[in-house]
């Protein structure tokens, strides 16, 4: 196998599409939506399959809902933009904290 881990070879197309195409699409949609809501929150980085935000405490619930909604609807956005069915469910976890090294899982409260 030439010194390559077979998992890397099999995962490459998925990882490439996710990092190079899906994450920028999600970021653009999220950005447009929080700008329309006139929020102070900002996307400050992407690390692999994670988005990092600077979020005022009073906007945490709004940003969490917005991100969850966008990621759940990404197959629809992919179909609209690129014209093919993407049948892999997308979602994720939301964590928050004072910095990237001190995160707590976000649990939505009513």
NUTOR-471501 format. One line per field, with one value per residue: residue in one letter; residue number from 1; x, y, z of N, C-alpha, C, O in turn. Coordinates in nm, 3 decimals, always signed. Example, Ala and Ser with C-alpha at 12.3 -4.5 7.8 and 13.67 -1.06 7.14 Angstrom:
<recs>
type	[A:S]
seq	[1:2]
n_x	[+1.319:+1.285]
n_y	[-0.569:-0.225]
n_z	[+0.780:+0.708]
ca_x	[+1.230:+1.367]
ca_y	[-0.450:-0.106]
ca_z	[+0.780:+0.714]
c_x	[+1.320:+1.290]
c_y	[-0.330:+0.003]
c_z	[+0.780:+0.787]
o_x	[+1.424:+1.341]
o_y	[-0.332:+0.114]
o_z	[+0.846:+0.804]
</recs>
This chain:
<recs>
type	[X:X:X:X:X:X:X:X:X:X:X:X:X:X:X:X:X:X:X:X:X:X:X:X:X:X:X:X:X:X:X:X:X:X:X:X:X:X:X:X:X:X:X:X:X:X:X:X:X:X:X:X:X:X:X:X:X:X:X:X:X:X:X:X:X:X:X:X:X:X:X:X:X:X:X:X:X:X:X:X:X:X:X:X:X:X:X:X:X:X:X:X:X:X:X:X:X:X:X:X:X:X:X:X:X:X:X:X:X:X]
seq	[1:2:3:4:5:6:7:8:9:10:11:12:13:14:15:16:17:18:19:20:21:22:23:24:25:26:27:28:29:30:31:32:33:34:35:36:37:38:39:40:41:42:43:44:45:46:47:48:49:50:51:52:53:54:55:56:57:58:59:60:61:62:63:64:65:66:67:68:69:70:71:72:73:74:75:76:77:78:79:80:81:82:83:84:85:86:87:88:89:90:91:92:93:94:95:96:97:98:99:100:101:102:103:104:105:106:107:108:109:110]
n_x	[+0.081:+0.212:+0.291:+0.084:-0.194:-0.477:-0.726:-0.695:-0.682:-0.937:-1.103:-1.033:-1.178:-1.423:-1.343:-1.216:-1.426:-1.591:-1.430:-1.338:-1.561:-1.824:-1.801:-1.722:-1.959:-2.152:-2.050:-2.088:-2.369:-2.446:-2.314:-2.451:-2.704:-2.668:-2.583:-2.809:-2.975:-2.854:-2.659:-2.394:-2.213:-1.941:-1.787:-1.477:-1.284:-1.204:-1.153:-1.058:-1.334:-1.479:-1.635:-1.540:-1.651:-1.682:-1.879:-2.117:-2.248:-2.527:-2.612:-2.565:-2.757:-2.908:-2.717:-2.642:-2.882:-2.916:-2.685:-2.726:-2.964:-2.883:-2.680:-2.831:-2.989:-2.810:-2.785:-3.002:-2.925:-2.693:-2.802:-2.951:-2.743:-2.537:-2.671:-2.703:-2.803:-2.730:-2.681:-2.591:-2.634:-2.596:-2.468:-2.390:-2.196:-2.229:-2.016:-1.905:-1.713:-1.459:-1.227:-1.062:-0.949:-1.094:-1.371:-1.725:-1.995:-2.276:-2.606:-2.928:-3.164:-3.495]
n_y	[-0.120:+0.113:+0.251:+0.403:+0.454:+0.262:+0.358:+0.634:+0.670:+0.582:+0.761:+1.008:+1.135:+1.203:+1.359:+1.566:+1.683:+1.761:+1.943:+2.128:+2.206:+2.169:+2.284:+2.559:+2.633:+2.602:+2.794:+3.033:+3.045:+3.050:+3.287:+3.481:+3.459:+3.527:+3.786:+3.903:+3.896:+4.083:+4.022:+4.021:+3.820:+3.632:+3.434:+3.298:+3.114:+2.810:+2.479:+2.196:+2.002:+2.175:+2.474:+2.784:+3.028:+3.366:+3.459:+3.656:+3.605:+3.639:+3.576:+3.310:+3.095:+3.160:+3.147:+2.879:+2.746:+2.842:+2.739:+2.461:+2.427:+2.504:+2.310:+2.075:+2.112:+2.112:+1.904:+1.976:+2.236:+2.165:+2.014:+2.215:+2.392:+2.238:+2.040:+1.763:+1.470:+1.447:+1.216:+1.183:+1.215:+1.523:+1.691:+1.776:+1.854:+2.107:+2.316:+2.528:+2.790:+2.971:+2.964:+2.777:+2.554:+2.503:+2.383:+2.324:+2.101:+2.211:+2.226:+2.252:+2.464:+2.528]
n_z	[+0.000:-0.017:+0.213:+0.308:+0.522:+0.489:+0.570:+0.553:+0.278:+0.197:+0.337:+0.238:+0.008:+0.130:+0.352:+0.217:+0.066:+0.278:+0.427:+0.234:+0.089:+0.213:+0.475:+0.420:+0.284:+0.488:+0.668:+0.522:+0.499:+0.770:+0.847:+0.686:+0.799:+1.075:+1.043:+0.928:+1.147:+1.297:+1.492:+1.737:+1.744:+1.598:+1.346:+1.399:+1.333:+1.155:+1.233:+1.107:+1.107:+1.260:+1.371:+1.504:+1.721:+1.834:+2.081:+2.241:+2.571:+2.588:+2.336:+2.291:+2.293:+2.065:+1.855:+1.882:+1.814:+1.552:+1.421:+1.456:+1.311:+1.049:+0.992:+1.003:+0.781:+0.573:+0.368:+0.203:+0.120:-0.021:-0.229:-0.358:-0.437:-0.568:-0.701:-0.645:-0.461:-0.125:+0.100:+0.360:+0.696:+0.865:+1.140:+1.474:+1.768:+2.014:+2.183:+2.448:+2.599:+2.786:+2.638:+2.374:+2.494:+2.721:+2.724:+2.746:+2.707:+2.527:+2.628:+2.522:+2.675:+2.778]
ca_x	[+0.000:+0.298:+0.312:-0.034:-0.298:-0.590:-0.836:-0.672:-0.716:-1.083:-1.169:-0.991:-1.281:-1.522:-1.280:-1.191:-1.554:-1.640:-1.348:-1.322:-1.688:-1.938:-1.778:-1.738:-2.101:-2.217:-2.005:-2.153:-2.511:-2.453:-2.275:-2.562:-2.817:-2.646:-2.578:-2.948:-3.029:-2.774:-2.592:-2.255:-2.132:-1.859:-1.707:-1.339:-1.192:-1.247:-1.050:-1.107:-1.479:-1.537:-1.638:-1.516:-1.718:-1.676:-2.023:-2.159:-2.331:-2.670:-2.642:-2.526:-2.872:-2.946:-2.615:-2.651:-2.999:-2.888:-2.588:-2.792:-3.059:-2.808:-2.614:-2.935:-3.042:-2.703:-2.815:-3.091:-2.843:-2.605:-2.887:-2.981:-2.624:-2.458:-2.761:-2.704:-2.852:-2.626:-2.762:-2.521:-2.685:-2.496:-2.505:-2.270:-2.209:-2.197:-1.945:-1.875:-1.621:-1.381:-1.125:-1.070:-0.902:-1.184:-1.505:-1.831:-2.100:-2.395:-2.734:-3.033:-3.264:-3.616]
ca_y	[+0.000:+0.230:+0.323:+0.480:+0.387:+0.244:+0.444:+0.767:+0.668:+0.570:+0.878:+1.131:+1.209:+1.257:+1.467:+1.677:+1.748:+1.823:+2.057:+2.227:+2.247:+2.176:+2.381:+2.697:+2.656:+2.624:+2.923:+3.143:+3.048:+3.096:+3.428:+3.562:+3.457:+3.607:+3.928:+3.947:+3.914:+4.189:+3.972:+4.060:+3.698:+3.624:+3.314:+3.343:+3.013:+2.675:+2.380:+2.072:+2.001:+2.257:+2.620:+2.851:+3.157:+3.456:+3.477:+3.713:+3.509:+3.656:+3.524:+3.169:+3.011:+3.194:+3.093:+2.733:+2.705:+2.875:+2.641:+2.330:+2.431:+2.507:+2.182:+1.975:+2.140:+2.115:+1.826:+2.057:+2.341:+2.098:+1.981:+2.342:+2.454:+2.153:+1.957:+1.618:+1.426:+1.416:+1.139:+1.162:+1.312:+1.614:+1.752:+1.790:+1.898:+2.247:+2.336:+2.668:+2.813:+3.095:+2.947:+2.648:+2.448:+2.488:+2.379:+2.247:+2.069:+2.296:+2.158:+2.352:+2.475:+2.599]
ca_z	[+0.000:-0.032:+0.338:+0.345:+0.599:+0.398:+0.614:+0.500:+0.136:+0.186:+0.394:+0.173:-0.066:+0.223:+0.427:+0.126:+0.037:+0.401:+0.465:+0.127:+0.028:+0.304:+0.583:+0.371:+0.257:+0.618:+0.722:+0.448:+0.536:+0.909:+0.846:+0.632:+0.892:+1.196:+1.002:+0.911:+1.282:+1.358:+1.612:+1.758:+1.730:+1.478:+1.320:+1.402:+1.279:+1.124:+1.263:+1.046:+1.091:+1.367:+1.358:+1.631:+1.724:+1.948:+2.104:+2.370:+2.645:+2.560:+2.201:+2.281:+2.255:+1.927:+1.766:+1.889:+1.733:+1.412:+1.369:+1.450:+1.200:+0.923:+0.968:+0.973:+0.647:+0.472:+0.247:+0.118:+0.058:-0.117:-0.345:-0.427:-0.493:-0.656:-0.780:-0.620:-0.330:-0.026:+0.194:+0.486:+0.794:+0.919:+1.268:+1.554:+1.906:+2.040:+2.307:+2.474:+2.710:+2.777:+2.535:+2.304:+2.581:+2.836:+2.667:+2.809:+2.611:+2.536:+2.633:+2.506:+2.779:+2.730]
c_x	[+0.085:+0.317:+0.194:-0.130:-0.422:-0.710:-0.820:-0.714:-0.867:-1.154:-1.139:-1.102:-1.386:-1.464:-1.257:-1.320:-1.605:-1.562:-1.345:-1.453:-1.800:-1.917:-1.785:-1.885:-2.174:-2.179:-2.074:-2.300:-2.526:-2.420:-2.390:-2.677:-2.790:-2.630:-2.720:-3.015:-2.957:-2.711:-2.449:-2.160:-2.056:-1.794:-1.562:-1.241:-1.268:-1.129:-1.107:-1.259:-1.549:-1.532:-1.620:-1.572:-1.674:-1.821:-2.047:-2.255:-2.478:-2.710:-2.614:-2.642:-2.912:-2.847:-2.621:-2.767:-2.973:-2.794:-2.651:-2.886:-2.986:-2.746:-2.716:-2.988:-2.935:-2.730:-2.908:-3.012:-2.750:-2.682:-2.915:-2.860:-2.555:-2.541:-2.753:-2.750:-2.733:-2.698:-2.689:-2.575:-2.571:-2.550:-2.378:-2.301:-2.174:-2.132:-1.917:-1.780:-1.541:-1.269:-1.136:-1.029:-0.993:-1.329:-1.598:-1.937:-2.222:-2.518:-2.842:-3.130:-3.379:-3.630]
c_y	[+0.126:+0.310:+0.407:+0.394:+0.380:+0.330:+0.586:+0.774:+0.663:+0.695:+1.007:+1.203:+1.272:+1.375:+1.589:+1.753:+1.822:+1.950:+2.166:+2.279:+2.267:+2.281:+2.526:+2.730:+2.686:+2.759:+3.041:+3.156:+3.101:+3.246:+3.518:+3.570:+3.539:+3.754:+3.984:+3.971:+4.023:+4.146:+4.021:+3.941:+3.699:+3.486:+3.362:+3.241:+2.887:+2.584:+2.246:+2.079:+2.079:+2.404:+2.679:+2.992:+3.236:+3.499:+3.543:+3.614:+3.519:+3.605:+3.375:+3.081:+3.035:+3.132:+2.940:+2.683:+2.728:+2.771:+2.503:+2.324:+2.425:+2.371:+2.071:+1.991:+2.139:+2.025:+1.900:+2.167:+2.282:+2.066:+2.108:+2.398:+2.368:+2.051:+1.807:+1.590:+1.391:+1.347:+1.104:+1.264:+1.396:+1.677:+1.772:+1.828:+2.045:+2.253:+2.485:+2.678:+2.938:+3.088:+2.805:+2.531:+2.420:+2.491:+2.287:+2.220:+2.158:+2.208:+2.265:+2.346:+2.555:+2.733]
c_z	[+0.000:+0.095:+0.382:+0.426:+0.509:+0.439:+0.561:+0.354:+0.119:+0.234:+0.317:+0.096:+0.025:+0.299:+0.339:+0.098:+0.160:+0.433:+0.359:+0.071:+0.129:+0.413:+0.533:+0.337:+0.387:+0.676:+0.653:+0.487:+0.678:+0.917:+0.799:+0.731:+1.018:+1.163:+0.985:+1.046:+1.361:+1.490:+1.618:+1.741:+1.598:+1.468:+1.318:+1.346:+1.240:+1.155:+1.218:+1.029:+1.203:+1.329:+1.497:+1.621:+1.846:+1.968:+2.239:+2.438:+2.608:+2.421:+2.186:+2.234:+2.109:+1.829:+1.766:+1.803:+1.585:+1.351:+1.356:+1.331:+1.065:+0.894:+0.939:+0.832:+0.538:+0.352:+0.150:+0.046:-0.048:-0.244:-0.426:-0.500:-0.598:-0.733:-0.759:-0.478:-0.243:+0.088:+0.324:+0.586:+0.851:+1.047:+1.346:+1.696:+1.914:+2.178:+2.324:+2.591:+2.689:+2.674:+2.479:+2.392:+2.700:+2.788:+2.746:+2.704:+2.636:+2.533:+2.624:+2.622:+2.725:+2.792]
o_x	[+0.031:+0.356:+0.202:-0.144:-0.467:-0.789:-0.919:-0.775:-0.921:-1.257:-1.213:-1.121:-1.432:-1.528:-1.276:-1.322:-1.655:-1.622:-1.350:-1.456:-1.863:-2.008:-1.848:-1.929:-2.250:-2.264:-2.114:-2.350:-2.611:-2.488:-2.423:-2.740:-2.878:-2.660:-2.747:-3.103:-2.992:-2.709:-2.390:-2.040:-2.101:-1.751:-1.528:-1.127:-1.379:-1.017:-1.194:-1.307:-1.664:-1.440:-1.677:-1.545:-1.634:-1.878:-2.003:-2.334:-2.547:-2.829:-2.638:-2.623:-2.946:-2.888:-2.607:-2.751:-3.005:-2.820:-2.632:-2.886:-3.026:-2.758:-2.688:-3.028:-2.967:-2.699:-2.893:-3.030:-2.729:-2.632:-2.905:-2.872:-2.520:-2.489:-2.793:-2.737:-2.647:-2.768:-2.722:-2.564:-2.464:-2.668:-2.270:-2.417:-2.100:-2.185:-1.906:-1.768:-1.553:-1.220:-1.212:-1.071:-0.972:-1.400:-1.555:-1.965:-2.265:-2.533:-2.848:-3.175:-3.363:-3.726]
o_y	[+0.235:+0.427:+0.477:+0.275:+0.483:+0.371:+0.652:+0.872:+0.733:+0.733:+1.104:+1.323:+1.383:+1.479:+1.702:+1.876:+1.934:+2.054:+2.285:+2.387:+2.373:+2.359:+2.608:+2.843:+2.782:+2.832:+3.137:+3.267:+3.188:+3.321:+3.618:+3.674:+3.611:+3.840:+4.098:+4.057:+4.054:+4.222:+4.059:+3.960:+3.758:+3.430:+3.454:+3.276:+2.861:+2.609:+2.189:+2.155:+2.051:+2.452:+2.630:+3.065:+3.180:+3.568:+3.491:+3.547:+3.417:+3.592:+3.319:+2.999:+2.941:+3.070:+2.878:+2.587:+2.642:+2.720:+2.436:+2.225:+2.349:+2.320:+1.982:+1.893:+2.163:+2.066:+1.888:+2.188:+2.343:+2.087:+2.107:+2.447:+2.418:+1.982:+1.731:+1.673:+1.313:+1.412:+1.005:+1.384:+1.344:+1.712:+1.783:+1.833:+2.099:+2.201:+2.558:+2.586:+3.004:+3.191:+2.723:+2.419:+2.323:+2.589:+2.187:+2.306:+2.177:+2.123:+2.356:+2.239:+2.639:+2.805]
o_z	[+0.016:+0.088:+0.483:+0.400:+0.459:+0.354:+0.527:+0.310:+0.033:+0.177:+0.330:+0.116:-0.001:+0.311:+0.383:+0.106:+0.149:+0.463:+0.393:+0.012:+0.131:+0.441:+0.598:+0.359:+0.395:+0.728:+0.719:+0.506:+0.704:+0.986:+0.863:+0.746:+1.064:+1.246:+1.023:+1.058:+1.474:+1.587:+1.517:+1.725:+1.500:+1.568:+1.245:+1.314:+1.287:+1.109:+1.285:+0.945:+1.236:+1.263:+1.594:+1.525:+1.947:+1.884:+2.342:+2.371:+2.599:+2.392:+2.079:+2.143:+2.038:+1.730:+1.661:+1.728:+1.502:+1.242:+1.255:+1.257:+0.977:+0.783:+0.858:+0.769:+0.421:+0.240:+0.029:-0.074:-0.154:-0.354:-0.549:-0.613:-0.705:-0.821:-0.847:-0.388:-0.282:+0.166:+0.389:+0.564:+0.882:+1.054:+1.288:+1.737:+1.832:+2.276:+2.226:+2.672:+2.585:+2.627:+2.531:+2.366:+2.773:+2.809:+2.803:+2.621:+2.750:+2.445:+2.707:+2.662:+2.636:+2.763]
</recs>
